[in-house]
């Protein structure tokens, strides 16, 4: 049998039987949630949501694969889930128990061939990190470089397919329970991004793209891809040493301010210069070197926006400054919102003012209040109630990851409690913004790395 590049052949189990097994496990976990919510909705059963949310989180934490990542994502999309579930699911960390050494040997043989160990001078038997779709091993190349080998778990395509089917069922249950948010576009967006994350060659191009976009940022580092040791399901990069950002929560103010500024540049420079965001702002995807420069890690989830979407971000900022509802409506249309009544604009502005508030005030301030358990949750609950009152909302696809990323970044800034004049930092960044320049830059950088322009670009 000939091995296709990246294809896992370690087990005789067919893809069909793999999907069936996955359906069974996922259905058991998520089906309980659906049944309880349906019972509460239609039969008045009191399910004690807070207790059930804790049980659900524990079950998902032991389930490898994309559903764990989906749960983390849903926890930070406003209104996607009832608040009790969102609060618990946000605690999920991408640190599932790793697969053992026999598994690693089989997977590495499938990717690099039977002599794969000869291509490293050392390869760690224990995983340095384990996540929802794969695990990372620290290694040393034959040239002496420290390396990070990200190895995808087997048959993840079947796992994605199975989990997405279950996710669609759960969304339908939630929509019957509460019609304030239509989940169709959220589901479509999650589907596309999950399938992209399975393609490590695409992730390698994303990583090289970020190296290029951040080449002028001396305080931001991106690992170098090692092409000769990478495949469609194995991504090998240089290893960047660093400490987790949350280890600096009690560091001196100057240190926390420096980290926050470097992180701000790492995330927002690509957005406003090229229309591209790092769509997985989990604290584990950023580490700090000794000089407080930032390591930017994990490029599986990268969202490329049409230039007019980025223009809408800035347009809405100006609208909030001027209290201009017509301009706000134009910005929301740029984002893909439709059927914009004045009532809906007023509700969307509640959420927008929360997100934009730190950059609307020309003063040194933190990003938010330390007492918030989940960044934005109180405001999101208010928006949820208002949307329900006016008949619901269909969320545009492009808004999903932008909103999720903004909340994720805000949460990291909140933990650091950086004291920065965000108004001046933001206005300096967008001072020379031009839709035409952005469109040209985006076309150039995406072409350079063989990535497609976004729809409606």
Protein Blocks (a to p, Z undefined) as FASTA:
>chain_A
ZZdehiackbfbdfklmmmmmmmmmmmmmmmmmmmmmmmmmnopaehlmlmmmmmmmmmm
mmgcjklmmmmmmmmgghkacfklmmmmmmpccdbccddfklmmmmmmmmnojklmmmpc
bdcfbdfbdcfkbccdddddfkopacddddddehklmmmmmmmmmmmmmmmmmmmmomkb
ccklmmmmmmmmmmmmmmmklmmmmmmmmmmmmmmmmkbccddddfklccfkbccddddd
dddfklmmmgcfklmmmmmmmmmmmmmmmmmmnopacfblcfklpccdfkopacdehjkb
ccdddfklmmmmmmmmmmmmnopaklmmmmmmmnopahiafklmmmmmmmmmmmmmmmmp
gcdddfbdfklmbghklmmmmmmmmmmmnopaaddfklmmmmmmmmmmmmmmmmnopacd
fklmmmmmmmmgcfklmmmmmmmmmmmnopacdehZZ
